[in-house]
Amino acid sequence: MLRGTDTIADVGDGEIVTVDETRSDGMRNLAADSQGYLTARYAKFPEFPTLYHQGAGGEHQVAITFDDGPDPRWTPKILEILKAANVKAAFFLVGANAEHYPGLVRRIVDEGHEIGNHTYYHPNLALCWPEHVRLELNATQLLIESITGRATTLFRPPYAADTSPSQLSELTPLQIAQDLNYLVVLENIDPQDWAKPGADIILQRVKQQRRDGSIILLHDAGGDRSQTVEALPRILDWLHTRGDTVVLLSTLLGTTRDAVMPRLQQSGQSLIRLVSSTGFRLYHGVEEFLWAFMIVATALVVIRTLVVIWLAYRFRRGPKADFAEPISVVMAAYNEGRVIAGTLRALLDTEYKGDIEVIVIDDGSRDETAAEIARAADVDPRLRLLRQENRGKARALQRALSAVRHGIVVFVDADTHFQRDTLPRLLEPFADGRIGAVSGHAKVGNLRTFIARCQALEYTCGFNLDRRAYNRWNCITVVPGAISAIRKDAIDQAGGLSLQTLAEDTDLTLSLHKHRQRIVYVPGAIAWTEAPESVRTLARQRFRWAYGTLQCLWKHRDMVFNWNYHALGWFSLPSVWFFQIILVAVTPMVDLFLLATLPFGAWRAVMPFVITFLAMDVLLATLACILEREPILRAWRILPMRLIYRPMLSYCIWKAILRALKGALVGWGKLERTASVPVRA
């Protein structure tokens, strides 16, 4: 047996090739004749991968080709030089460039030059899947057809495969192109102008290599091509002096320009051209939007990050003061039997020295919530239980507000545990009569799952860091219902607790701002809350939050970019619109765009934006962990959050947007409690 090898055989002359990948073993029979001599008889010759060459042309015929264009700076200069010399060339177009500069593509064709397919994103085809190779070629072909009304049968692969294929992996894309009815155009005269060796060296290399072939490779895009532009007239003059004639590739093949670039048939093709043209315009529009969005978003992310860092660093706690006025604590409870007793014990075991009344509204619970509250009330007279049919959290809080007896109202969720020093720290700012509301520091207490730990980092580097930063400019957007305190007369002045949105705490906060209330943040007033522990429950919660936030933003849209509200109108509310709604909604599209570009090589242009986004995320997370004395290593959790956690948030945003557009009603969406927040000292 004679083994077939991977050696690529070359047959014929010229640099336009067809491929035969056939490879098989041969068979030879050896025998001794009557005289004792060894004889061989071939039953089958071995077959090797073969390139069949054509297009050598005449002795003094030479073709000039340009790769990687068109380019708005260099291609027009090259076309002018060719026009002045009355010379025609072949331009192998990169689809992405042709998409951006269709006018140049039409000019190339209108001035009598030939065009060829050089793939869409210029990848190394030897490293691509066959489906990827076909997609590159077909997309570029359809683009050329939609721009020029002509097809092209000329193809040149990018990178080393276009000189002399030496490996089977380099033959595969050529075979695929051949199966798609392309003529593969290689070259033997390559002065490597892309390396910018200087116009003199480019000319010298052409002179040295001219005897090796009849196709010259130059570049009209892909970087600074000033040396190519400088060398081209000198190359043309030297060829003319040598007696060479610059011809089209079709002339080397002994055919016509229309044969290698056939016009599209009008019958039956107009619809295809219309669809292709529309598709590429739509794709181009989406691509341009995503590029513009990434540029603008990156700039805004960097600016906001720097502003938040500066403001958070300049945060100063208010002066210490003794505040011991009577307060009312209000809490709405619905099916909180598993957690309510622990919440009340933590709340009432406090270092606060003033009088406290705790009003809990049981909102029609179907479990042991009311019984648990009643047992606690029997032990501690500061606790009052009010009951009503299930009407929702906002109505329950409205009823609680109507029953309070004191001028300071503390809001707490039924699953939230206060520390012993939480109330005195939270209420201390009210010693200043100008303070209308105080936001406490909510932290995730149940860290049993990855989802809960992601929320813990989100609370740290998102909600709480923002409040720390916004405190200086009095532009806090949410006084959280889980831990906050507000003067009762400020609530009444703002119109009370609204039933118009699902985010009643955000709605009330913005209403307080409209009435010029000063709102401060106290990071030392810590409350431990129970966060959802599964994707499903988190998605339900975040959908409600997203829908409620949209409602509040729309209700208070007159505050955005309104000088009457200073930093709130020009910084924090626009930040909510862009960074919590628009950016979260669009980011997965950008991520998909990045993933889609990975096989095509365009990821190199996208990666700086992605790295900048991630760097800003890590920077903010690190700062937040430092300020809250959390382990810095937790900041790196922001990276998997970008890939796993953020798409879920985007889903919730889109769901909320669609529900809002439909005008559909959304319920409260009560979450099941796990009673997994440990006891905190």
GUDREN-465553 format. One line per 5 residues: number of its first residue (from 0); for each residue x, y, z of C-alpha. Coordinates in steps of 0.25 Angstrom, whole numbers, m for minus. Each point is the difference from the previous one (the first is absolute). Example, Ala and Ser with C-alpha at 12.3 -4.5 7.8 and 13.67 -1.06 7.14 Angstrom:
<vobas>
0) 49:m18:31 ~ 6:14:m2
</vobas>
This chain:
<vobas>
0) 0:0:0 ~ 5:14:m3 ~ m5:10:10 ~ m6:13:m5 ~ 6:12:7
5) m4:14:4 ~ 9:6:m10 ~ m7:10:m9 ~ 3:m2:m15 ~ 0:11:m10
10) m4:m2:m15 ~ 1:11:m10 ~ 4:15:m1 ~ m7:12:6 ~ m5:5:13
15) m15:m3:m2 ~ m3:m14:5 ~ m10:m11:2 ~ 1:m10:11 ~ 0:m15:0
20) 0:m5:14 ~ 0:m14:m4 ~ 10:m9:8 ~ 1:m15:0 ~ 10:m11:1
25) 6:m7:m12 ~ 3:m15:m2 ~ 12:m6:m6 ~ 3:m15:m2 ~ 14:m5:1
30) 5:m13:m6 ~ 12:m7:m5 ~ 1:m4:m14 ~ 6:m12:m6 ~ 14:5:0
35) m1:4:15 ~ m2:15:m3 ~ m10:8:9 ~ m12:6:m8 ~ m11:10:4
40) m13:1:m5 ~ m9:12:4 ~ m15:m4:2 ~ m3:14:5 ~ 8:12:1
45) m1:9:12 ~ m7:13:0 ~ 4:13:6 ~ m7:13:3 ~ 2:8:m12
50) m1:15:m5 ~ m2:2:m15 ~ 5:13:m4 ~ m5:9:m12 ~ 0:14:m4
55) 15:2:m3 ~ m3:9:m11 ~ 10:5:m10 ~ 15:2:3 ~ m3:15:1
60) m13:0:7 ~ m2:4:14 ~ m12:2:9 ~ 0:9:13 ~ m9:m3:11
65) m3:8:13 ~ m5:m7:13 ~ m8:4:12 ~ m7:12:m5 ~ m7:9:m3
70) 5:11:9 ~ m5:14:m1 ~ 14:6:1 ~ 9:m9:m8 ~ m9:m7:m11
75) m4:13:m6 ~ 15:4:m2 ~ 3:m13:m6 ~ m12:1:m9 ~ 5:14:m5
80) 14:m6:m3 ~ m6:m12:m8 ~ m9:10:m7 ~ 12:9:m4 ~ 8:m12:m5
85) m12:m6:m7 ~ 2:m13:7 ~ m11:m9:6 ~ 2:m9:12 ~ m7:m10:9
90) m5:4:14 ~ m3:m11:10 ~ m10:6:9 ~ m2:m3:15 ~ m15:0:2
95) 0:8:13 ~ 8:11:m7 ~ m9:m1:m12 ~ m12:1:9 ~ 5:14:5
100) 4:6:m13 ~ m9:m5:m11 ~ 2:12:m8 ~ 15:m4:m2 ~ m4:m14:m4
105) m9:6:m11 ~ 11:9:m4 ~ 10:m12:m2 ~ m10:m7:m9 ~ m4:12:m8
110) 14:4:m3 ~ 2:m14:m6 ~ 8:m8:10 ~ m3:m13:5 ~ m5:m4:14
115) 2:m13:8 ~ m4:m6:13 ~ 10:1:12 ~ m10:m5:11 ~ m9:9:9
120) 9:2:12 ~ 14:m5:m5 ~ 2:m12:9 ~ 10:m11:m2 ~ m9:m10:m7
125) 10:m11:3 ~ m5:1:15 ~ m15:1:m4 ~ m11:m10:0 ~ m5:m3:m14
130) m14:7:3 ~ 8:12:4 ~ 8:0:m13 ~ m13:m1:m8 ~ m7:11:8
135) 12:10:m2 ~ 0:m3:m15 ~ m15:0:m2 ~ m2:13:9 ~ 10:7:m8
140) m5:m5:m14 ~ m15:5:4 ~ 6:14:4 ~ 8:1:m13 ~ m13:m3:m8
145) m9:9:8 ~ 10:12:m2 ~ 5:m3:m15 ~ m11:m8:m6 ~ 11:m10:m4
150) 5:m13:6 ~ 15:m4:1 ~ 7:m13:m3 ~ 13:5:6 ~ 5:m4:14
155) 13:2:7 ~ 1:m6:15 ~ 6:9:10 ~ 14:m2:7 ~ 10:m10:m4
160) m9:m9:m8 ~ 0:10:m11 ~ 15:m2:m3 ~ 2:m15:m2 ~ m8:m10:9
165) 9:m10:7 ~ m10:m6:9 ~ m13:m8:m2 ~ m7:9:10 ~ 3:12:m10
170) m6:m8:m12 ~ m13:m3:7 ~ m5:15:m1 ~ 5:0:m15 ~ m8:m12:m3
175) m13:6:7 ~ 2:12:m9 ~ 2:m8:m12 ~ m13:m8:3 ~ m7:14:1
180) 5:2:m15 ~ 11:9:4 ~ 14:1:m7 ~ 10:1:10 ~ 10:11:m3
185) 14:m1:7 ~ 13:8:m3 ~ 15:m2:m1 ~ 4:15:0 ~ m2:5:14
190) 8:12:4 ~ m6:m1:14 ~ m4:15:m1 ~ m9:m3:12 ~ 13:0:9
195) 3:14:m5 ~ 15:m2:m4 ~ 1:12:m8 ~ m4:4:m15 ~ 14:m4:m5
200) 0:m13:6 ~ m14:m3:m5 ~ 4:3:m14 ~ 13:m8:1 ~ m8:m12:5
205) m9:1:m12 ~ 12:0:m9 ~ 6:m12:7 ~ m13:m8:m1 ~ m5:3:m13
210) 6:m12:m7 ~ m7:m9:10 ~ m14:3:m4 ~ m10:10:m6 ~ m9:4:11
215) 5:12:10 ~ m6:1:13 ~ m2:14:7 ~ m9:5:10 ~ m9:12:0
220) m5:m1:15 ~ 3:m6:13 ~ 9:11:5 ~ 9:11:m5 ~ 2:m2:m15
225) 7:13:m4 ~ 12:m9:m4 ~ m8:m8:m9 ~ m6:13:m6 ~ 14:5:m2
230) 5:m13:m6 ~ m11:m3:m10 ~ 3:11:m10 ~ 15:m5:0 ~ m5:m14:m2
235) m8:3:m12 ~ 11:8:m6 ~ 10:m12:2 ~ m10:m10:m6 ~ m2:9:m12
240) 15:2:m2 ~ 1:m15:1 ~ m10:m2:m11 ~ m11:m6:9 ~ m14:3:m2
245) m9:1:12 ~ m13:m8:m2 ~ m12:m5:7 ~ 0:m14:7 ~ m11:m4:m11
250) 10:3:m11 ~ 10:m9:7 ~ m11:m11:0 ~ m3:3:m15 ~ m14:4:3
255) m8:13:2 ~ m2:9:12 ~ m15:m3:m1 ~ 3:m15:1 ~ 7:2:13
260) m10:11:5 ~ m13:m4:m6 ~ m12:10:1 ~ m11:m5:8 ~ m12:m5:m8
265) m12:10:2 ~ m11:m11:m1 ~ m1:m7:13 ~ 12:7:6 ~ m7:13:4
270) m7:m5:12 ~ 13:m7:5 ~ 8:13:m2 ~ m11:8:7 ~ 1:m10:12
275) 15:0:0 ~ 1:15:m1 ~ m10:2:11 ~ 6:m10:9 ~ 14:6:m1
280) m6:14:2 ~ m7:m5:12 ~ 13:m8:5 ~ 8:13:m2 ~ m10:8:7
285) 0:m9:12 ~ 15:m1:0 ~ 2:15:m1 ~ m10:2:12 ~ 7:m11:8
290) 14:7:m2 ~ m6:13:3 ~ m7:m5:12 ~ 13:m7:5 ~ 8:13:m2
295) m10:9:7 ~ m3:m10:11 ~ 15:m2:3 ~ 2:14:1 ~ m12:2:9
300) 4:m12:9 ~ 14:6:2 ~ m5:14:3 ~ m10:m6:10 ~ 10:m9:6
305) 9:11:3 ~ m11:9:5 ~ m5:m10:10 ~ 14:m4:4 ~ 3:15:3
310) m13:2:7 ~ 0:m13:8 ~ 15:4:5 ~ m5:13:5 ~ m12:m5:8
315) 0:5:14 ~ m9:m5:11 ~ m8:11:7 ~ 4:4:14 ~ m4:m9:12
320) m12:5:7 ~ m9:m6:11 ~ m14:m2:m6 ~ m11:m7:8 ~ m13:5:m4
325) m12:m10:m1 ~ 0:m8:m13 ~ m10:m9:m8 ~ 4:m12:m7 ~ m9:m5:m11
330) 1:m14:m7 ~ m9:m7:m10 ~ m1:m15:1 ~ m6:m10:m9 ~ 3:m15:3
335) 12:3:8 ~ m2:m11:10 ~ 14:m6:m1 ~ 7:13:2 ~ m8:11:7
340) 3:m5:14 ~ 15:2:m2 ~ m2:13:m7 ~ m8:5:12 ~ 10:m5:10
345) 12:7:m7 ~ m8:13:m2 ~ m5:1:15 ~ 14:m4:6 ~ 6:14:m3
350) 9:10:6 ~ m9:11:m4 ~ m4:8:13 ~ m13:7:m5 ~ m14:m5:0
355) m3:m10:m11 ~ m13:m5:m5 ~ 0:m11:m11 ~ m13:m2:m8 ~ m1:m12:m9
360) m11:m2:m10 ~ m3:m14:m3 ~ m5:1:m15 ~ m9:m12:0 ~ 11:m11:3
365) m5:m14:m2 ~ 11:m6:9 ~ 4:2:15 ~ 5:15:m2 ~ m11:6:8
370) 1:m10:11 ~ 15:2:1 ~ m2:15:1 ~ m10:m1:10 ~ 9:m9:9
375) 11:11:m1 ~ m10:11:3 ~ m5:m8:13 ~ 15:1:5 ~ 3:14:m5
380) m10:11:1 ~ 7:9:m10 ~ m5:m9:m11 ~ m14:2:m6 ~ m6:m10:m10
385) m10:5:m11 ~ m7:m9:m9 ~ m6:2:m14 ~ m4:m8:m12 ~ 11:m2:m10
390) 1:13:m8 ~ 15:1:m2 ~ 12:6:6 ~ m3:14:m3 ~ m14:0:6
395) 5:m7:12 ~ 11:11:2 ~ m11:11:m2 ~ m8:m6:11 ~ 12:m1:9
400) 4:15:m3 ~ m14:4:4 ~ 1:m7:13 ~ 14:6:4 ~ 1:9:13
405) 13:6:m2 ~ 7:9:m9 ~ 12:m9:m5 ~ m4:m12:m8 ~ 9:m12:m2
410) m2:m9:m11 ~ 4:m15:0 ~ m3:m12:m8 ~ m5:m13:7 ~ 12:m8:m3
415) 11:10:4 ~ 8:m1:13 ~ 5:13:7 ~ 12:0:8 ~ 0:6:14
420) 6:13:m4 ~ m8:1:m13 ~ m11:9:5 ~ 9:10:7 ~ 9:1:m12
425) m12:1:m9 ~ m7:11:8 ~ 12:8:4 ~ m1:10:m12 ~ m13:5:4
430) 6:8:10 ~ 2:10:m11 ~ m14:5:m3 ~ 3:2:m15 ~ 1:m15:m2
435) m13:m6:m6 ~ 4:m14:m2 ~ 12:m10:3 ~ 4:m12:m8 ~ 6:m12:7
440) 10:m10:m5 ~ m7:m13:m4 ~ 9:m12:m2 ~ m3:m15:m4 ~ 0:m9:12
445) m2:m14:m7 ~ 12:m3:m8 ~ m2:m15:m2 ~ m1:1:m16 ~ 7:6:m11
450) m12:8:m4 ~ m1:6:14 ~ 15:3:1 ~ m1:7:m14 ~ m12:9:7
455) 9:2:12 ~ 11:6:m10 ~ m11:8:m7 ~ m5:6:13 ~ 14:4:4
460) 6:6:m13 ~ m14:4:m6 ~ m11:5:9 ~ 9:3:12 ~ 12:6:m7
465) m10:9:m8 ~ m7:5:12 ~ 14:3:7 ~ 4:8:m13 ~ m14:7:m2
470) 0:4:15 ~ 9:12:m3 ~ m9:6:m11 ~ m13:m4:6 ~ m4:m8:m11
475) m4:m14:6 ~ m10:m6:m9 ~ m5:m11:10 ~ m2:0:15 ~ m2:m15:1
480) m13:m6:6 ~ 9:m10:7 ~ 7:10:9 ~ m3:15:0 ~ m6:11:9
485) m8:12:m5 ~ m7:11:7 ~ m15:m2:1 ~ m3:15:m4 ~ 9:m2:m12
490) m7:m12:m5 ~ m13:8:2 ~ 5:11:m8 ~ 5:m9:m11 ~ m15:m5:m2
495) 2:m13:9 ~ 4:m14:m5 ~ m5:m1:m15 ~ m7:m12:m6 ~ 3:4:m14
500) 13:m8:m1 ~ 6:m14:5 ~ 13:8:5 ~ m7:8:11 ~ 13:3:7
505) 6:6:m13 ~ m13:7:m3 ~ 0:6:14 ~ 15:4:0 ~ m2:8:m13
510) m12:7:5 ~ 8:4:13 ~ 10:6:m10 ~ m11:8:m7 ~ m3:6:14
515) 15:3:2 ~ 2:m10:11 ~ 14:m3:4 ~ 3:m15:m1 ~ 13:m6:6
520) 6:m13:1 ~ 6:m7:12 ~ 9:m12:m3 ~ 1:m4:15 ~ m15:m3:1
525) 1:m14:m5 ~ m12:m9:m3 ~ 1:m15:m4 ~ m10:m4:m11 ~ m3:m13:m6
530) 3:0:m15 ~ m6:m10:m10 ~ 8:m13:m1 ~ m4:m5:m14 ~ 0:6:m14
535) m15:m2:0 ~ m4:8:12 ~ 11:10:m3 ~ m6:3:m14 ~ m14:2:7
540) 5:10:10 ~ 9:7:m11 ~ m12:1:m10 ~ m8:7:11 ~ 11:9:3
545) 3:3:m14 ~ m15:2:m3 ~ m2:9:12 ~ 13:8:m4 ~ m5:3:m14
550) m14:4:6 ~ 8:10:9 ~ 9:5:m11 ~ m12:3:m9 ~ m8:6:11
555) 11:9:4 ~ 5:2:m14 ~ m1:16:2 ~ 12:m1:10 ~ 10:m5:m10
560) 9:11:m6 ~ m7:10:9 ~ 8:10:6 ~ m9:2:11 ~ 5:m14:6
565) 14:3:m2 ~ 9:m13:0 ~ m13:m9:2 ~ m5:5:m14 ~ 13:0:m7
570) 8:m11:6 ~ m7:m11:9 ~ m13:m1:m8 ~ 6:0:m14 ~ 10:m11:6
575) m12:m8:4 ~ m6:1:m14 ~ 13:m3:m7 ~ 8:m10:9 ~ m12:m7:6
580) m10:m1:m11 ~ 7:3:m14 ~ 13:m6:2 ~ m5:m12:8 ~ m10:m2:m12
585) 10:2:m11 ~ 13:m7:6 ~ m4:m14:m4 ~ m2:4:m14 ~ 14:6:1
590) 5:m13:6 ~ m6:m8:m11 ~ 6:9:m10 ~ 13:m3:6 ~ m2:m15:0
595) m4:1:m15 ~ 12:8:m3 ~ 10:m10:6 ~ 1:m10:m12 ~ 1:12:m9
600) 12:7:6 ~ m7:13:3 ~ 1:m3:15 ~ 13:7:0 ~ m8:13:m2
605) m10:m3:10 ~ 9:m5:11 ~ 5:14:5 ~ m15:4:3 ~ m2:m13:7
610) 12:1:9 ~ m3:14:3 ~ m14:m4:5 ~ 5:m11:8 ~ 12:8:6
615) m10:11:4 ~ m9:m11:7 ~ 12:m6:7 ~ 5:14:4 ~ m14:4:6
620) m1:m14:7 ~ 14:1:6 ~ m3:14:5 ~ m13:m4:6 ~ 6:m12:7
625) 11:9:6 ~ m10:10:5 ~ m9:m10:6 ~ 12:m8:6 ~ m4:m12:m9
630) 11:m10:m5 ~ 5:6:m13 ~ 0:m14:m6 ~ m15:1:m1 ~ 1:11:m10
635) 5:m10:m10 ~ m14:m6:1 ~ m4:11:m9 ~ 6:m7:m12 ~ m9:m13:0
640) m12:10:3 ~ 2:6:m13 ~ m1:m13:m7 ~ m11:m7:8 ~ m7:10:9
645) m2:12:m9 ~ m7:m7:m12 ~ m11:m4:10 ~ m1:14:4 ~ m1:4:m15
650) m11:m10:m1 ~ m8:7:11 ~ 2:13:m6 ~ m5:m4:m13 ~ m12:m7:6
655) m3:13:8 ~ 1:8:m12 ~ m9:m9:m8 ~ m10:0:11 ~ 0:15:1
660) m2:2:m15 ~ m12:m10:1 ~ m6:8:12 ~ m1:m14:8 ~ m2:0:15
665) 11:m6:8 ~ m2:m6:14 ~ 9:1:12 ~ 6:m14:m2 ~ 2:m5:14
670) 13:m8:2 ~ 1:m12:8 ~ 8:2:13 ~ 11:m10:4 ~ 3:6:14
675) 15:m2:m4 ~ 5:14:5 ~ 9:m4:12 ~ m1:8:13 ~ 9:12:0
680) 6:7:12
</vobas>
